[in-house]
């Protein structure tokens, strides 16, 4: 079975893309804590097409049919990477939203100053994925997403931020404690002012106790029964 130069090039490129896809899929599984089934299926389709192409080579089928299968296999590797990045960035988007809502940007930034850059990169990736998702057969659009994203590096930055999450939670807890003390002090202060106003405008009336009795008044004779 003699391979043409084009077929050799295609097989070598499939090997490279397959290895890259496996790395992206593994990184996505670590981010999601779950298997990314669509990506695994795409790699299975790629393997099936490579087997079919080898069978056609052995049978002496036309080179064009064989090379079409190999190109499809390479594209399946691209789609596997695309699915892996899609799943992982969707999970990261949810995590970042929760962190901002629960901790606040004012807590996150001192601990992880790279947060704005990470958030902008995430939005850019998600936008490109959304556009390329409109047509799953658009090879150029999907490949453009893959070329513009260093997914392992992006996932590393995300994991670095998550590694600082405990510190962020401690800071947020301390802030809430300080705010609670401040609010409590303010409430006590308001209560004190209210009480002061009440005693100022409505003093306790002791005049009855200090007023002489009728019997003590001059010119008044005390009547005995």
C-alpha positions as YAML, in Angstrom:
chain: A
units: angstrom
residues:
- id: 1
  name: UNK
  ca: [0.00, 0.00, 0.00]
- id: 2
  name: UNK
  ca: [1.76, 3.11, -1.26]
- id: 3
  name: UNK
  ca: [0.83, 6.49, 0.27]
- id: 4
  name: UNK
  ca: [0.94, 9.65, -1.76]
- id: 5
  name: UNK
  ca: [2.72, 12.72, -0.45]
- id: 6
  name: UNK
  ca: [-0.62, 14.39, 0.20]
- id: 7
  name: UNK
  ca: [-1.83, 11.41, 2.21]
- id: 8
  name: UNK
  ca: [1.34, 11.36, 4.28]
- id: 9
  name: UNK
  ca: [0.93, 15.07, 5.03]
- id: 10
  name: UNK
  ca: [-2.71, 14.56, 6.01]
- id: 11
  name: UNK
  ca: [-1.92, 11.62, 8.30]
- id: 12
  name: UNK
  ca: [0.85, 13.58, 10.02]
- id: 13
  name: UNK
  ca: [-1.45, 16.58, 10.51]
- id: 14
  name: UNK
  ca: [-4.14, 14.29, 11.96]
- id: 15
  name: UNK
  ca: [-1.62, 12.95, 14.47]
- id: 16
  name: UNK
  ca: [-0.74, 16.48, 15.55]
- id: 17
  name: UNK
  ca: [-4.38, 17.60, 15.79]
- id: 18
  name: UNK
  ca: [-5.38, 14.42, 17.61]
- id: 19
  name: UNK
  ca: [-2.71, 14.98, 20.27]
- id: 20
  name: UNK
  ca: [-3.75, 18.61, 20.68]
- id: 21
  name: UNK
  ca: [-7.41, 17.60, 20.90]
- id: 22
  name: UNK
  ca: [-6.65, 15.04, 23.59]
- id: 23
  name: UNK
  ca: [-4.84, 17.72, 25.61]
- id: 24
  name: UNK
  ca: [-7.72, 20.18, 25.28]
- id: 25
  name: UNK
  ca: [-10.27, 17.50, 26.16]
- id: 26
  name: UNK
  ca: [-8.29, 16.53, 29.27]
- id: 27
  name: UNK
  ca: [-7.98, 20.16, 30.34]
- id: 28
  name: UNK
  ca: [-11.72, 20.67, 29.81]
- id: 29
  name: UNK
  ca: [-12.52, 17.60, 31.89]
- id: 30
  name: UNK
  ca: [-10.38, 18.96, 34.72]
- id: 31
  name: UNK
  ca: [-12.20, 22.29, 34.56]
- id: 32
  name: UNK
  ca: [-15.67, 20.73, 34.35]
- id: 33
  name: UNK
  ca: [-14.93, 17.80, 36.69]
- id: 34
  name: UNK
  ca: [-16.74, 15.67, 34.14]
- id: 35
  name: UNK
  ca: [-16.26, 13.92, 30.81]
- id: 36
  name: UNK
  ca: [-16.92, 16.12, 27.78]
- id: 37
  name: UNK
  ca: [-18.97, 13.60, 25.82]
- id: 38
  name: UNK
  ca: [-19.38, 15.61, 22.55]
- id: 39
  name: UNK
  ca: [-15.59, 16.00, 22.25]
- id: 40
  name: UNK
  ca: [-15.02, 12.29, 22.88]
- id: 41
  name: UNK
  ca: [-17.55, 11.46, 20.18]
- id: 42
  name: UNK
  ca: [-15.79, 13.70, 17.68]
- id: 43
  name: UNK
  ca: [-12.49, 11.88, 18.30]
- id: 44
  name: UNK
  ca: [-14.31, 8.60, 17.79]
- id: 45
  name: UNK
  ca: [-15.62, 9.86, 14.45]
- id: 46
  name: UNK
  ca: [-12.08, 10.89, 13.50]
- id: 47
  name: UNK
  ca: [-10.77, 7.43, 14.29]
- id: 48
  name: UNK
  ca: [-13.54, 5.83, 12.25]
- id: 49
  name: UNK
  ca: [-12.69, 7.96, 9.22]
- id: 50
  name: UNK
  ca: [-8.99, 7.16, 9.46]
- id: 51
  name: UNK
  ca: [-9.83, 3.45, 9.51]
- id: 52
  name: UNK
  ca: [-12.11, 3.88, 6.50]
- id: 53
  name: UNK
  ca: [-9.39, 5.79, 4.65]
- id: 54
  name: UNK
  ca: [-6.82, 3.05, 5.33]
- id: 55
  name: UNK
  ca: [-9.28, 0.45, 4.11]
- id: 56
  name: UNK
  ca: [-9.77, 2.39, 0.88]
- id: 57
  name: UNK
  ca: [-6.00, 2.68, 0.46]
- id: 58
  name: UNK
  ca: [-5.69, -1.06, 0.78]
- id: 59
  name: UNK
  ca: [-8.50, -1.56, -1.73]
- id: 60
  name: UNK
  ca: [-6.87, 0.77, -4.22]
- id: 61
  name: UNK
  ca: [-9.69, 3.31, -4.24]
- id: 62
  name: UNK
  ca: [-9.21, 6.72, -5.88]
- id: 63
  name: UNK
  ca: [-6.89, 9.06, -3.94]
- id: 64
  name: UNK
  ca: [-9.50, 11.83, -3.80]
- id: 65
  name: UNK
  ca: [-11.93, 9.67, -1.81]
- id: 66
  name: UNK
  ca: [-9.18, 8.67, 0.61]
- id: 67
  name: UNK
  ca: [-7.96, 12.22, 1.11]
- id: 68
  name: UNK
  ca: [-11.49, 13.48, 1.68]
- id: 69
  name: UNK
  ca: [-11.86, 11.01, 4.54]
- id: 70
  name: UNK
  ca: [-8.55, 12.11, 6.02]
- id: 71
  name: UNK
  ca: [-9.53, 15.76, 5.82]
- id: 72
  name: UNK
  ca: [-12.81, 14.90, 7.54]
- id: 73
  name: UNK
  ca: [-10.88, 13.09, 10.26]
- id: 74
  name: UNK
  ca: [-8.70, 16.14, 10.83]
- id: 75
  name: UNK
  ca: [-11.78, 18.35, 10.99]
- id: 76
  name: UNK
  ca: [-13.31, 15.98, 13.56]
- id: 77
  name: UNK
  ca: [-10.24, 16.61, 15.71]
- id: 78
  name: UNK
  ca: [-10.88, 20.35, 15.34]
- id: 79
  name: UNK
  ca: [-14.49, 19.89, 16.39]
- id: 80
  name: UNK
  ca: [-13.39, 17.83, 19.39]
- id: 81
  name: UNK
  ca: [-11.19, 20.71, 20.52]
- id: 82
  name: UNK
  ca: [-14.00, 23.16, 19.81]
- id: 83
  name: UNK
  ca: [-16.44, 21.16, 21.94]
- id: 84
  name: UNK
  ca: [-13.90, 20.87, 24.75]
- id: 85
  name: UNK
  ca: [-13.26, 24.63, 24.80]
- id: 86
  name: UNK
  ca: [-16.99, 25.34, 24.59]
- id: 87
  name: UNK
  ca: [-17.77, 23.14, 27.60]
- id: 88
  name: UNK
  ca: [-14.91, 24.45, 29.70]
- id: 89
  name: UNK
  ca: [-15.51, 28.14, 29.00]
- id: 90
  name: UNK
  ca: [-19.22, 27.72, 29.72]
- id: 91
  name: UNK
  ca: [-18.32, 26.30, 33.14]
- id: 92
  name: UNK
  ca: [-15.76, 29.06, 33.73]
- id: 93
  name: UNK
  ca: [-18.33, 31.73, 32.80]
- id: 94
  name: UNK
  ca: [-20.73, 30.37, 35.43]
- id: 95
  name: UNK
  ca: [-17.98, 30.19, 38.07]
- id: 96
  name: UNK
  ca: [-16.86, 33.77, 37.45]
- id: 97
  name: UNK
  ca: [-20.43, 35.05, 37.65]
- id: 98
  name: UNK
  ca: [-20.92, 33.31, 40.99]
- id: 99
  name: UNK
  ca: [-17.62, 34.63, 42.35]
- id: 100
  name: UNK
  ca: [-18.45, 38.22, 41.40]
- id: 101
  name: UNK
  ca: [-21.94, 37.95, 42.88]
- id: 102
  name: UNK
  ca: [-20.88, 36.34, 46.16]
- id: 103
  name: UNK
  ca: [-17.47, 37.89, 46.77]
- id: 104
  name: UNK
  ca: [-17.50, 41.15, 44.84]
- id: 105
  name: UNK
  ca: [-14.93, 42.58, 42.46]
- id: 106
  name: UNK
  ca: [-13.49, 44.67, 45.31]
- id: 107
  name: UNK
  ca: [-12.46, 41.42, 47.02]
- id: 108
  name: UNK
  ca: [-11.28, 39.57, 43.89]
- id: 109
  name: UNK
  ca: [-9.03, 42.29, 42.41]
- id: 110
  name: UNK
  ca: [-6.55, 42.69, 45.31]
- id: 111
  name: UNK
  ca: [-5.97, 38.94, 45.36]
- id: 112
  name: UNK
  ca: [-6.07, 38.31, 41.60]
- id: 113
  name: UNK
  ca: [-5.35, 41.54, 39.65]
- id: 114
  name: UNK
  ca: [-5.46, 39.62, 36.35]
- id: 115
  name: UNK
  ca: [-9.21, 39.07, 36.73]
- id: 116
  name: UNK
  ca: [-10.29, 41.79, 34.23]
- id: 117
  name: UNK
  ca: [-7.98, 40.37, 31.54]
- id: 118
  name: UNK
  ca: [-9.24, 36.86, 32.21]
- id: 119
  name: UNK
  ca: [-12.85, 38.03, 32.04]
- id: 120
  name: UNK
  ca: [-12.28, 39.90, 28.75]
- id: 121
  name: UNK
  ca: [-10.58, 36.88, 27.22]
- id: 122
  name: UNK
  ca: [-13.45, 34.67, 28.31]
- id: 123
  name: UNK
  ca: [-16.03, 36.97, 26.71]
- id: 124
  name: UNK
  ca: [-14.00, 37.06, 23.49]
- id: 125
  name: UNK
  ca: [-13.75, 33.26, 23.33]
- id: 126
  name: UNK
  ca: [-17.45, 32.76, 24.09]
- id: 127
  name: UNK
  ca: [-18.42, 35.24, 21.37]
- id: 128
  name: UNK
  ca: [-16.29, 33.45, 18.77]
- id: 129
  name: UNK
  ca: [-17.69, 30.08, 19.82]
- id: 130
  name: UNK
  ca: [-21.25, 31.38, 19.59]
- id: 131
  name: UNK
  ca: [-20.62, 32.63, 16.05]
- id: 132
  name: UNK
  ca: [-18.95, 29.40, 14.92]
- id: 133
  name: UNK
  ca: [-21.72, 27.30, 16.49]
- id: 134
  name: UNK
  ca: [-24.20, 28.62, 13.96]
- id: 135
  name: UNK
  ca: [-22.71, 26.29, 11.37]
- id: 136
  name: UNK
  ca: [-20.97, 23.16, 12.64]
- id: 137
  name: UNK
  ca: [-19.66, 22.47, 9.14]
- id: 138
  name: UNK
  ca: [-17.93, 25.84, 8.80]
- id: 139
  name: UNK
  ca: [-14.36, 24.61, 9.03]
- id: 140
  name: UNK
  ca: [-12.81, 28.06, 8.66]
- id: 141
  name: UNK
  ca: [-14.85, 29.56, 11.53]
- id: 142
  name: UNK
  ca: [-14.10, 26.69, 13.89]
- id: 143
  name: UNK
  ca: [-10.43, 26.66, 13.02]
- id: 144
  name: UNK
  ca: [-10.29, 30.44, 13.57]
- id: 145
  name: UNK
  ca: [-11.52, 29.92, 17.13]
- id: 146
  name: UNK
  ca: [-8.86, 27.28, 17.80]
- id: 147
  name: UNK
  ca: [-6.09, 29.42, 16.36]
- id: 148
  name: UNK
  ca: [-7.05, 32.46, 18.45]
- id: 149
  name: UNK
  ca: [-7.18, 30.63, 21.79]
- id: 150
  name: UNK
  ca: [-4.32, 29.21, 23.83]
- id: 151
  name: UNK
  ca: [-6.76, 27.08, 25.77]
- id: 152
  name: UNK
  ca: [-4.33, 25.35, 28.18]
- id: 153
  name: UNK
  ca: [-2.83, 28.73, 29.14]
- id: 154
  name: UNK
  ca: [-6.32, 30.22, 29.63]
- id: 155
  name: UNK
  ca: [-7.33, 27.26, 31.81]
- id: 156
  name: UNK
  ca: [-4.11, 27.66, 33.83]
- id: 157
  name: UNK
  ca: [-4.99, 31.31, 34.55]
- id: 158
  name: UNK
  ca: [-8.47, 30.26, 35.63]
- id: 159
  name: UNK
  ca: [-7.08, 27.54, 37.91]
- id: 160
  name: UNK
  ca: [-4.63, 30.03, 39.41]
- id: 161
  name: UNK
  ca: [-7.53, 32.29, 40.28]
- id: 162
  name: UNK
  ca: [-9.47, 29.40, 41.80]
- id: 163
  name: UNK
  ca: [-6.40, 28.59, 43.87]
- id: 164
  name: UNK
  ca: [-6.78, 32.01, 45.51]
- id: 165
  name: UNK
  ca: [-10.48, 31.56, 46.21]
- id: 166
  name: UNK
  ca: [-10.04, 30.58, 49.86]
- id: 167
  name: UNK
  ca: [-8.15, 33.80, 50.51]
- id: 168
  name: UNK
  ca: [-10.89, 35.76, 48.75]
- id: 169
  name: UNK
  ca: [-13.52, 34.10, 50.93]
- id: 170
  name: UNK
  ca: [-11.60, 35.00, 54.09]
- id: 171
  name: UNK
  ca: [-11.35, 38.63, 52.99]
- id: 172
  name: UNK
  ca: [-15.06, 38.71, 52.13]
- id: 173
  name: UNK
  ca: [-15.90, 37.18, 55.50]
- id: 174
  name: UNK
  ca: [-13.79, 39.77, 57.30]
- id: 175
  name: UNK
  ca: [-15.43, 42.58, 55.31]
- id: 176
  name: UNK
  ca: [-18.91, 41.31, 56.18]
- id: 177
  name: UNK
  ca: [-17.92, 41.06, 59.85]
- id: 178
  name: UNK
  ca: [-16.56, 44.62, 59.83]
- id: 179
  name: UNK
  ca: [-19.65, 45.89, 58.03]
- id: 180
  name: UNK
  ca: [-21.89, 44.14, 60.56]
- id: 181
  name: UNK
  ca: [-20.01, 45.80, 63.43]
- id: 182
  name: UNK
  ca: [-20.28, 49.15, 61.67]
- id: 183
  name: UNK
  ca: [-24.00, 48.74, 61.09]
- id: 184
  name: UNK
  ca: [-24.51, 47.65, 64.70]
- id: 185
  name: UNK
  ca: [-22.60, 50.69, 65.95]
- id: 186
  name: UNK
  ca: [-24.62, 52.98, 63.71]
- id: 187
  name: UNK
  ca: [-27.87, 51.49, 65.00]
- id: 188
  name: UNK
  ca: [-26.79, 51.96, 68.61]
- id: 189
  name: UNK
  ca: [-25.79, 55.53, 67.81]
- id: 190
  name: UNK
  ca: [-29.20, 56.27, 66.32]
- id: 191
  name: UNK
  ca: [-30.93, 54.73, 69.33]
- id: 192
  name: UNK
  ca: [-28.79, 56.88, 71.64]
- id: 193
  name: UNK
  ca: [-29.71, 60.04, 69.73]
- id: 194
  name: UNK
  ca: [-33.41, 59.14, 69.86]
- id: 195
  name: UNK
  ca: [-33.27, 58.56, 73.61]
- id: 196
  name: UNK
  ca: [-31.40, 61.82, 74.13]
- id: 197
  name: UNK
  ca: [-34.05, 63.70, 72.16]
- id: 198
  name: UNK
  ca: [-36.83, 62.05, 74.16]
- id: 199
  name: UNK
  ca: [-35.28, 62.98, 77.52]
- id: 200
  name: UNK
  ca: [-34.49, 66.50, 76.28]
- id: 201
  name: UNK
  ca: [-37.97, 67.36, 75.12]
- id: 202
  name: UNK
  ca: [-39.89, 65.22, 77.59]
- id: 203
  name: UNK
  ca: [-37.99, 65.45, 80.93]
- id: 204
  name: UNK
  ca: [-39.22, 63.45, 83.92]
- id: 205
  name: UNK
  ca: [-41.70, 65.67, 85.84]
- id: 206
  name: UNK
  ca: [-40.71, 65.90, 89.52]
- id: 207
  name: UNK
  ca: [-42.75, 69.11, 90.20]
- id: 208
  name: UNK
  ca: [-45.45, 67.26, 92.11]
- id: 209
  name: UNK
  ca: [-42.95, 65.90, 94.56]
- id: 210
  name: UNK
  ca: [-41.42, 69.36, 95.11]
- id: 211
  name: UNK
  ca: [-44.77, 71.22, 95.49]
- id: 212
  name: UNK
  ca: [-45.78, 71.98, 99.12]
- id: 213
  name: UNK
  ca: [-48.94, 70.28, 100.33]
- id: 214
  name: UNK
  ca: [-52.15, 72.22, 100.90]
- id: 215
  name: UNK
  ca: [-51.78, 71.87, 104.64]
- id: 216
  name: UNK
  ca: [-48.45, 73.66, 104.51]
- id: 217
  name: UNK
  ca: [-49.81, 76.68, 102.67]
- id: 218
  name: UNK
  ca: [-50.30, 79.83, 104.77]
- id: 219
  name: UNK
  ca: [-53.87, 80.72, 105.65]
- id: 220
  name: UNK
  ca: [-55.24, 77.30, 105.12]
- id: 221
  name: UNK
  ca: [-56.70, 75.59, 108.16]
- id: 222
  name: UNK
  ca: [-56.59, 71.89, 108.22]
- id: 223
  name: UNK
  ca: [-60.04, 70.45, 108.76]
- id: 224
  name: UNK
  ca: [-60.43, 67.56, 111.22]
- id: 225
  name: UNK
  ca: [-63.30, 65.21, 110.92]
...
